[in-house]
């Protein structure tokens, strides 16, 4: 039957212990070290990602603030431009109305001058017609 030999058992126990020691130093310690390093790197990456998200959110808020200020400034500039355009249009209309009024006054003066000249001409013509009629009537009578 089977015999149990203490020497073989001690040798096998020694080989087993040496195998465990070698596996521990060559396999398990590097593997556990690698896993710990990987976990630490993952934690660092998660922390960095969290910090990046906070930075991104801060930048988004800053961008929103800048856009809001830019819209307000654009609205202000647009309003000022409209006001200036209205003022300029009003000035142009007033200038044109003034020119029209001046032209109207000048035209009225010219018409009055022409009326006076025509009246003088008509008066002269009327006097000459009267004189002719008087001569003809004297000649008939």
C-alpha positions in Angstrom: 0.0 0.0 0.0 0.9 3.5 0.2 3.7 4.4 2.4 4.2 7.8 3.8 7.8 8.8 3.8 8.7 11.6 6.1 11.7 12.6 4.0 9.7 12.9 0.8 7.1 14.8 2.8 9.7 17.2 4.1 11.2 17.7 0.6 7.7 18.3 -0.8 6.9 20.7 2.0 10.2 22.5 1.3 9.5 22.7 -2.4 6.0 24.0 -1.7 7.4 26.7 0.6 10.1 27.7 -1.9 7.4 27.8 -4.6 5.2 30.0 -2.4 8.1 32.3 -1.7 9.1 32.6 -5.3 5.5 33.1 -6.5 5.1 35.7 -3.8 8.2 37.6 -4.8 7.9 37.2 -8.6 4.1 37.2 -9.2 1.9 38.3 -6.3 3.9 41.3 -5.0 4.3 42.8 -8.5 0.7 42.0 -9.4 -0.6 43.6 -6.2 1.8 46.6 -6.7 0.5 47.0 -10.2 -3.1 46.8 -9.1 -2.5 49.4 -6.3 -0.7 51.7 -8.7 -3.6 51.3 -11.2 -6.1 52.1 -8.5 -4.1 55.2 -7.4 -3.8 56.4 -11.0 -7.6 55.9 -11.5 -8.2 57.9 -8.4 -5.9 60.7 -9.6 -7.6 60.7 -13.0 -11.0 60.9 -11.4 -9.9 63.8 -9.3 -8.3 65.5 -12.3 -11.5 64.9 -14.3 -13.5 66.4 -11.4 -11.2 69.4 -11.3 -11.5 69.8 -15.1 -15.2 69.7 -14.9 -15.2 72.4 -12.3 -12.8 74.5 -14.5 -15.1 73.9 -17.5 -18.1 75.0 -15.5 -16.2 78.1 -14.4 -15.2 78.9 -18.0 -18.8 78.3 -19.2 -20.0 80.7 -16.5 -17.4 83.2 -17.6 -18.3 82.8 -21.2 -22.0 83.3 -20.4 -21.1 86.5 -18.4 -19.0 87.8 -21.3 -21.8 87.0 -23.8 -24.3 88.8 -21.6 -22.1 91.8 -21.4 -21.5 91.7 -25.1 -25.3 91.5 -25.8 -25.9 94.5 -23.5 -23.1 96.5 -25.2 -24.4 95.6 -28.6 -27.9 96.7 -27.6 -26.6 99.9 -26.2 -24.6 100.6 -29.4 -27.6 99.8 -31.5 -29.8 102.1 -29.5 -27.3 104.9 -29.7 -27.0 104.4 -33.5 -30.7 104.5 -33.8 -30.9 107.7 -31.7 -28.1 109.3 -33.8 -29.9 108.3 -37.1 -33.1 109.7 -35.8 -31.4 113.0 -34.8 -29.7 113.2 -38.1 -32.9 112.5 -40.0 -34.7 115.1 -38.0 -31.9 117.6 -38.7 -32.0 116.8 -42.5 -35.8 117.2 -42.5 -35.5 120.6 -40.6 -32.8 121.7 -43.1 -34.9 120.8 -46.1 -38.0 122.4 -44.6 -35.9 125.6 -44.0 -34.7 125.4 -47.6 -38.2 125.0 -48.8 -39.4 127.8 -46.7 -36.6 130.1 -48.0 -37.4 129.1 -51.6 -41.1 129.8 -50.9 -40.3 133.2 -49.5 -38.0 134.0 -52.4 -40.6 132.8 -54.9 -43.3 135.0 -53.3 -40.9 138.0 -53.5 -40.2 137.2 -57.1 -43.9 136.9 -57.8 -44.6 140.2 -56.0 -41.8 141.9 -58.0 -43.2 140.5 -61.3 -46.7 141.5 -60.3 -45.5 145.1 -59.5 -43.6 145.2 -62.9 -46.6 143.8 -64.7 -48.9 146.3 -63.0 -46.6 149.1 -64.1 -46.6 147.8 -67.7 -50.4 147.4 -67.5 -50.8 150.9 -66.1 -48.6 152.3 -68.9 -50.5 150.3 -71.5 -53.8 151.4 -70.0 -52.7 155.0 -70.1 -51.7 154.7 -73.8 -55.0 152.9 -74.6 -56.9 155.7 -72.8 -55.0 158.3 -74.8 -55.7 156.5 -78.1 -59.3 156.1 -77.2 -59.6 159.8 -76.2 -58.0 160.8 -79.6 -60.4 158.5 -81.5 -63.4 159.7 -79.6 -62.3 163.3 -80.1 -61.8 162.5 -83.8 -65.4 161.0 -83.9 -67.0 163.8 -82.0 
